[in-house]
Amino acid sequence: MAKILDFIYRDEGEIILLDPLTKPAKRWMKENLIIDGYQKTPEGIAIDRRIFEDILEGITGAGFIIENMDRV
């Protein structure tokens, strides 16, 4: 059985672009992250790389599947 990918992210140097792909992932972001307007992208949000590891731990700890698109 194929796993459903919930999030993808891309390393853009100073920032990480995080895109939720499923409704539960979008809900998790809304409930768990404080997102300022300037962080929004058409697909998701831009995150300072210094805090991304904490967000990644929260995402995986909640049982979501996330993939780094730089490694695909």
DOVO-549292 format. One record per atom (N, C-alpha, C): x, y, z; residue in one letter; residue number from 1; atom name; chain. Coordinates in steps of 0.05 Angstrom, whole numbers, always signed. Layout:
% residues N
@X: X	Y: Y	Z: Z	res: A	n: NUM	atom: CA	chain: A
...
% end
This chain:
% residues 72
@X: +17	Y: -24	Z: +0	res: M	n: 1	atom: N	chain: A
@X: +0	Y: +0	Z: +0	res: M	n: 1	atom: CA	chain: A
@X: +18	Y: +25	Z: +0	res: M	n: 1	atom: C	chain: A
@X: +12	Y: +43	Z: -18	res: A	n: 2	atom: N	chain: A
@X: +28	Y: +68	Z: -20	res: A	n: 2	atom: CA	chain: A
@X: +21	Y: +87	Z: +3	res: A	n: 2	atom: C	chain: A
@X: +42	Y: +100	Z: +13	res: K	n: 3	atom: N	chain: A
@X: +38	Y: +120	Z: +34	res: K	n: 3	atom: CA	chain: A
@X: +30	Y: +146	Z: +21	res: K	n: 3	atom: C	chain: A
@X: +12	Y: +160	Z: +35	res: I	n: 4	atom: N	chain: A
@X: +4	Y: +187	Z: +25	res: I	n: 4	atom: CA	chain: A
@X: +23	Y: +208	Z: +35	res: I	n: 4	atom: C	chain: A
@X: +34	Y: +223	Z: +17	res: L	n: 5	atom: N	chain: A
@X: +52	Y: +245	Z: +24	res: L	n: 5	atom: CA	chain: A
@X: +36	Y: +268	Z: +34	res: L	n: 5	atom: C	chain: A
@X: +42	Y: +278	Z: +59	res: D	n: 6	atom: N	chain: A
@X: +27	Y: +300	Z: +71	res: D	n: 6	atom: CA	chain: A
@X: +40	Y: +327	Z: +66	res: D	n: 6	atom: C	chain: A
@X: +67	Y: +328	Z: +67	res: F	n: 7	atom: N	chain: A
@X: +81	Y: +352	Z: +64	res: F	n: 7	atom: CA	chain: A
@X: +105	Y: +348	Z: +45	res: F	n: 7	atom: C	chain: A
@X: +113	Y: +369	Z: +31	res: I	n: 8	atom: N	chain: A
@X: +139	Y: +369	Z: +17	res: I	n: 8	atom: CA	chain: A
@X: +153	Y: +395	Z: +26	res: I	n: 8	atom: C	chain: A
@X: +180	Y: +394	Z: +25	res: Y	n: 9	atom: N	chain: A
@X: +195	Y: +418	Z: +31	res: Y	n: 9	atom: CA	chain: A
@X: +219	Y: +420	Z: +12	res: Y	n: 9	atom: C	chain: A
@X: +228	Y: +445	Z: +8	res: R	n: 10	atom: N	chain: A
@X: +251	Y: +450	Z: -9	res: R	n: 10	atom: CA	chain: A
@X: +270	Y: +469	Z: +6	res: R	n: 10	atom: C	chain: A
@X: +295	Y: +464	Z: +6	res: D	n: 11	atom: N	chain: A
@X: +315	Y: +481	Z: +18	res: D	n: 11	atom: CA	chain: A
@X: +323	Y: +502	Z: -3	res: D	n: 11	atom: C	chain: A
@X: +318	Y: +527	Z: +5	res: E	n: 12	atom: N	chain: A
@X: +325	Y: +549	Z: -13	res: E	n: 12	atom: CA	chain: A
@X: +347	Y: +567	Z: -2	res: E	n: 12	atom: C	chain: A
@X: +363	Y: +555	Z: +16	res: G	n: 13	atom: N	chain: A
@X: +385	Y: +570	Z: +28	res: G	n: 13	atom: CA	chain: A
@X: +378	Y: +581	Z: +55	res: G	n: 13	atom: C	chain: A
@X: +371	Y: +606	Z: +56	res: E	n: 14	atom: N	chain: A
@X: +363	Y: +619	Z: +82	res: E	n: 14	atom: CA	chain: A
@X: +336	Y: +610	Z: +91	res: E	n: 14	atom: C	chain: A
@X: +319	Y: +601	Z: +73	res: I	n: 15	atom: N	chain: A
@X: +292	Y: +593	Z: +80	res: I	n: 15	atom: CA	chain: A
@X: +286	Y: +565	Z: +70	res: I	n: 15	atom: C	chain: A
@X: +266	Y: +553	Z: +82	res: I	n: 16	atom: N	chain: A
@X: +255	Y: +528	Z: +74	res: I	n: 16	atom: CA	chain: A
@X: +227	Y: +533	Z: +65	res: I	n: 16	atom: C	chain: A
@X: +219	Y: +523	Z: +41	res: L	n: 17	atom: N	chain: A
@X: +192	Y: +525	Z: +32	res: L	n: 17	atom: CA	chain: A
@X: +177	Y: +499	Z: +39	res: L	n: 17	atom: C	chain: A
@X: +156	Y: +502	Z: +55	res: L	n: 18	atom: N	chain: A
@X: +140	Y: +480	Z: +65	res: L	n: 18	atom: CA	chain: A
@X: +113	Y: +481	Z: +52	res: L	n: 18	atom: C	chain: A
@X: +105	Y: +459	Z: +39	res: D	n: 19	atom: N	chain: A
@X: +79	Y: +458	Z: +26	res: D	n: 19	atom: CA	chain: A
@X: +63	Y: +435	Z: +37	res: D	n: 19	atom: C	chain: A
@X: +39	Y: +441	Z: +48	res: P	n: 20	atom: N	chain: A
@X: +22	Y: +419	Z: +57	res: P	n: 20	atom: CA	chain: A
@X: +6	Y: +408	Z: +33	res: P	n: 20	atom: C	chain: A
@X: +3	Y: +382	Z: +31	res: L	n: 21	atom: N	chain: A
@X: -10	Y: +370	Z: +8	res: L	n: 21	atom: CA	chain: A
@X: -37	Y: +358	Z: +14	res: L	n: 21	atom: C	chain: A
@X: -43	Y: +353	Z: +40	res: T	n: 22	atom: N	chain: A
@X: -68	Y: +341	Z: +47	res: T	n: 22	atom: CA	chain: A
@X: -84	Y: +360	Z: +65	res: T	n: 22	atom: C	chain: A
@X: -110	Y: +355	Z: +68	res: K	n: 23	atom: N	chain: A
@X: -126	Y: +371	Z: +85	res: K	n: 23	atom: CA	chain: A
@X: -117	Y: +369	Z: +114	res: K	n: 23	atom: C	chain: A
@X: -111	Y: +345	Z: +124	res: P	n: 24	atom: N	chain: A
@X: -101	Y: +343	Z: +152	res: P	n: 24	atom: CA	chain: A
@X: -75	Y: +359	Z: +156	res: P	n: 24	atom: C	chain: A
@X: -57	Y: +359	Z: +136	res: A	n: 25	atom: N	chain: A
@X: -32	Y: +374	Z: +137	res: A	n: 25	atom: CA	chain: A
@X: -37	Y: +404	Z: +139	res: A	n: 25	atom: C	chain: A
@X: -56	Y: +413	Z: +123	res: K	n: 26	atom: N	chain: A
@X: -63	Y: +442	Z: +123	res: K	n: 26	atom: CA	chain: A
@X: -75	Y: +449	Z: +150	res: K	n: 26	atom: C	chain: A
@X: -92	Y: +432	Z: +161	res: R	n: 27	atom: N	chain: A
@X: -104	Y: +437	Z: +187	res: R	n: 27	atom: CA	chain: A
@X: -82	Y: +437	Z: +209	res: R	n: 27	atom: C	chain: A
@X: -63	Y: +419	Z: +208	res: W	n: 28	atom: N	chain: A
@X: -41	Y: +418	Z: +227	res: W	n: 28	atom: CA	chain: A
@X: -26	Y: +444	Z: +226	res: W	n: 28	atom: C	chain: A
@X: -19	Y: +454	Z: +202	res: M	n: 29	atom: N	chain: A
@X: -5	Y: +479	Z: +200	res: M	n: 29	atom: CA	chain: A
@X: -21	Y: +502	Z: +213	res: M	n: 29	atom: C	chain: A
@X: -46	Y: +503	Z: +208	res: K	n: 30	atom: N	chain: A
@X: -63	Y: +525	Z: +218	res: K	n: 30	atom: CA	chain: A
@X: -65	Y: +524	Z: +249	res: K	n: 30	atom: C	chain: A
@X: -65	Y: +499	Z: +260	res: E	n: 31	atom: N	chain: A
@X: -68	Y: +496	Z: +289	res: E	n: 31	atom: CA	chain: A
@X: -42	Y: +498	Z: +304	res: E	n: 31	atom: C	chain: A
@X: -19	Y: +493	Z: +290	res: N	n: 32	atom: N	chain: A
@X: +6	Y: +491	Z: +305	res: N	n: 32	atom: CA	chain: A
@X: +27	Y: +512	Z: +298	res: N	n: 32	atom: C	chain: A
@X: +24	Y: +527	Z: +276	res: L	n: 33	atom: N	chain: A
@X: +44	Y: +547	Z: +268	res: L	n: 33	atom: CA	chain: A
@X: +31	Y: +575	Z: +268	res: L	n: 33	atom: C	chain: A
@X: +47	Y: +594	Z: +277	res: I	n: 34	atom: N	chain: A
@X: +40	Y: +622	Z: +274	res: I	n: 34	atom: CA	chain: A
@X: +52	Y: +632	Z: +248	res: I	n: 34	atom: C	chain: A
@X: +34	Y: +639	Z: +230	res: I	n: 35	atom: N	chain: A
@X: +44	Y: +646	Z: +203	res: I	n: 35	atom: CA	chain: A
@X: +37	Y: +675	Z: +197	res: I	n: 35	atom: C	chain: A
@X: +58	Y: +691	Z: +192	res: D	n: 36	atom: N	chain: A
@X: +54	Y: +718	Z: +184	res: D	n: 36	atom: CA	chain: A
@X: +49	Y: +720	Z: +154	res: D	n: 36	atom: C	chain: A
@X: +35	Y: +741	Z: +146	res: G	n: 37	atom: N	chain: A
@X: +28	Y: +744	Z: +118	res: G	n: 37	atom: CA	chain: A
@X: +52	Y: +742	Z: +99	res: G	n: 37	atom: C	chain: A
@X: +75	Y: +753	Z: +107	res: Y	n: 38	atom: N	chain: A
@X: +98	Y: +753	Z: +89	res: Y	n: 38	atom: CA	chain: A
@X: +109	Y: +725	Z: +85	res: Y	n: 38	atom: C	chain: A
@X: +102	Y: +706	Z: +101	res: Q	n: 39	atom: N	chain: A
@X: +112	Y: +679	Z: +99	res: Q	n: 39	atom: CA	chain: A
@X: +97	Y: +663	Z: +78	res: Q	n: 39	atom: C	chain: A
@X: +74	Y: +671	Z: +71	res: K	n: 40	atom: N	chain: A
@X: +57	Y: +655	Z: +54	res: K	n: 40	atom: CA	chain: A
@X: +67	Y: +655	Z: +25	res: K	n: 40	atom: C	chain: A
@X: +66	Y: +631	Z: +13	res: T	n: 41	atom: N	chain: A
@X: +73	Y: +627	Z: -15	res: T	n: 41	atom: CA	chain: A
@X: +47	Y: +616	Z: -28	res: T	n: 41	atom: C	chain: A
@X: +47	Y: +614	Z: -54	res: P	n: 42	atom: N	chain: A
@X: +22	Y: +604	Z: -67	res: P	n: 42	atom: CA	chain: A
@X: +15	Y: +575	Z: -57	res: P	n: 42	atom: C	chain: A
@X: +35	Y: +559	Z: -51	res: E	n: 43	atom: N	chain: A
@X: +29	Y: +531	Z: -43	res: E	n: 43	atom: CA	chain: A
@X: +30	Y: +527	Z: -13	res: E	n: 43	atom: C	chain: A
@X: +45	Y: +543	Z: +2	res: G	n: 44	atom: N	chain: A
@X: +49	Y: +538	Z: +30	res: G	n: 44	atom: CA	chain: A
@X: +62	Y: +562	Z: +44	res: G	n: 44	atom: C	chain: A
@X: +84	Y: +557	Z: +58	res: I	n: 45	atom: N	chain: A
@X: +97	Y: +579	Z: +73	res: I	n: 45	atom: CA	chain: A
@X: +128	Y: +577	Z: +70	res: I	n: 45	atom: C	chain: A
@X: +141	Y: +600	Z: +75	res: A	n: 46	atom: N	chain: A
@X: +170	Y: +601	Z: +77	res: A	n: 46	atom: CA	chain: A
@X: +177	Y: +603	Z: +106	res: A	n: 46	atom: C	chain: A
@X: +197	Y: +587	Z: +114	res: I	n: 47	atom: N	chain: A
@X: +205	Y: +585	Z: +142	res: I	n: 47	atom: CA	chain: A
@X: +235	Y: +590	Z: +144	res: I	n: 47	atom: C	chain: A
@X: +242	Y: +606	Z: +165	res: D	n: 48	atom: N	chain: A
@X: +271	Y: +610	Z: +170	res: D	n: 48	atom: CA	chain: A
@X: +283	Y: +583	Z: +177	res: D	n: 48	atom: C	chain: A
@X: +305	Y: +576	Z: +164	res: R	n: 49	atom: N	chain: A
@X: +318	Y: +550	Z: +167	res: R	n: 49	atom: CA	chain: A
@X: +326	Y: +544	Z: +196	res: R	n: 49	atom: C	chain: A
@X: +330	Y: +565	Z: +213	res: R	n: 50	atom: N	chain: A
@X: +338	Y: +561	Z: +241	res: R	n: 50	atom: CA	chain: A
@X: +316	Y: +548	Z: +258	res: R	n: 50	atom: C	chain: A
@X: +291	Y: +550	Z: +249	res: I	n: 51	atom: N	chain: A
@X: +269	Y: +538	Z: +265	res: I	n: 51	atom: CA	chain: A
@X: +257	Y: +514	Z: +251	res: I	n: 51	atom: C	chain: A
@X: +266	Y: +508	Z: +227	res: F	n: 52	atom: N	chain: A
@X: +253	Y: +486	Z: +212	res: F	n: 52	atom: CA	chain: A
@X: +256	Y: +459	Z: +226	res: F	n: 52	atom: C	chain: A
@X: +278	Y: +453	Z: +239	res: E	n: 53	atom: N	chain: A
@X: +282	Y: +427	Z: +251	res: E	n: 53	atom: CA	chain: A
@X: +260	Y: +422	Z: +272	res: E	n: 53	atom: C	chain: A
@X: +253	Y: +443	Z: +288	res: D	n: 54	atom: N	chain: A
@X: +231	Y: +440	Z: +308	res: D	n: 54	atom: CA	chain: A
@X: +205	Y: +435	Z: +294	res: D	n: 54	atom: C	chain: A
@X: +199	Y: +448	Z: +272	res: I	n: 55	atom: N	chain: A
@X: +174	Y: +444	Z: +258	res: I	n: 55	atom: CA	chain: A
@X: +174	Y: +416	Z: +246	res: I	n: 55	atom: C	chain: A
@X: +196	Y: +407	Z: +235	res: L	n: 56	atom: N	chain: A
@X: +199	Y: +380	Z: +223	res: L	n: 56	atom: CA	chain: A
@X: +193	Y: +359	Z: +245	res: L	n: 56	atom: C	chain: A
@X: +204	Y: +363	Z: +269	res: E	n: 57	atom: N	chain: A
@X: +199	Y: +344	Z: +291	res: E	n: 57	atom: CA	chain: A
@X: +169	Y: +343	Z: +298	res: E	n: 57	atom: C	chain: A
@X: +156	Y: +367	Z: +298	res: G	n: 58	atom: N	chain: A
@X: +127	Y: +368	Z: +303	res: G	n: 58	atom: CA	chain: A
@X: +111	Y: +353	Z: +282	res: G	n: 58	atom: C	chain: A
@X: +119	Y: +357	Z: +257	res: I	n: 59	atom: N	chain: A
@X: +104	Y: +344	Z: +235	res: I	n: 59	atom: CA	chain: A
@X: +107	Y: +314	Z: +236	res: I	n: 59	atom: C	chain: A
@X: +132	Y: +304	Z: +239	res: T	n: 60	atom: N	chain: A
@X: +136	Y: +275	Z: +240	res: T	n: 60	atom: CA	chain: A
@X: +125	Y: +264	Z: +266	res: T	n: 60	atom: C	chain: A
@X: +127	Y: +279	Z: +288	res: G	n: 61	atom: N	chain: A
@X: +116	Y: +269	Z: +313	res: G	n: 61	atom: CA	chain: A
@X: +85	Y: +266	Z: +313	res: G	n: 61	atom: C	chain: A
@X: +72	Y: +282	Z: +296	res: A	n: 62	atom: N	chain: A
@X: +43	Y: +280	Z: +292	res: A	n: 62	atom: CA	chain: A
@X: +36	Y: +258	Z: +273	res: A	n: 62	atom: C	chain: A
@X: +56	Y: +244	Z: +262	res: G	n: 63	atom: N	chain: A
@X: +50	Y: +221	Z: +245	res: G	n: 63	atom: CA	chain: A
@X: +48	Y: +227	Z: +215	res: G	n: 63	atom: C	chain: A
@X: +55	Y: +251	Z: +207	res: F	n: 64	atom: N	chain: A
@X: +53	Y: +258	Z: +179	res: F	n: 64	atom: CA	chain: A
@X: +77	Y: +248	Z: +164	res: F	n: 64	atom: C	chain: A
@X: +73	Y: +244	Z: +138	res: I	n: 65	atom: N	chain: A
@X: +95	Y: +237	Z: +119	res: I	n: 65	atom: CA	chain: A
@X: +104	Y: +262	Z: +105	res: I	n: 65	atom: C	chain: A
@X: +130	Y: +267	Z: +107	res: I	n: 66	atom: N	chain: A
@X: +142	Y: +291	Z: +95	res: I	n: 66	atom: CA	chain: A
@X: +166	Y: +283	Z: +79	res: I	n: 66	atom: C	chain: A
@X: +170	Y: +296	Z: +56	res: E	n: 67	atom: N	chain: A
@X: +192	Y: +289	Z: +39	res: E	n: 67	atom: CA	chain: A
@X: +207	Y: +314	Z: +30	res: E	n: 67	atom: C	chain: A
@X: +234	Y: +312	Z: +29	res: N	n: 68	atom: N	chain: A
@X: +251	Y: +334	Z: +19	res: N	n: 68	atom: CA	chain: A
@X: +252	Y: +332	Z: -11	res: N	n: 68	atom: C	chain: A
@X: +242	Y: +352	Z: -25	res: M	n: 69	atom: N	chain: A
@X: +241	Y: +351	Z: -54	res: M	n: 69	atom: CA	chain: A
@X: +268	Y: +355	Z: -66	res: M	n: 69	atom: C	chain: A
@X: +288	Y: +364	Z: -51	res: D	n: 70	atom: N	chain: A
@X: +315	Y: +367	Z: -61	res: D	n: 70	atom: CA	chain: A
@X: +328	Y: +340	Z: -66	res: D	n: 70	atom: C	chain: A
@X: +318	Y: +319	Z: -53	res: R	n: 71	atom: N	chain: A
@X: +330	Y: +292	Z: -55	res: R	n: 71	atom: CA	chain: A
@X: +315	Y: +275	Z: -75	res: R	n: 71	atom: C	chain: A
@X: +295	Y: +285	Z: -88	res: V	n: 72	atom: N	chain: A
@X: +279	Y: +269	Z: -107	res: V	n: 72	atom: CA	chain: A
@X: +292	Y: +269	Z: -134	res: V	n: 72	atom: C	chain: A
% end
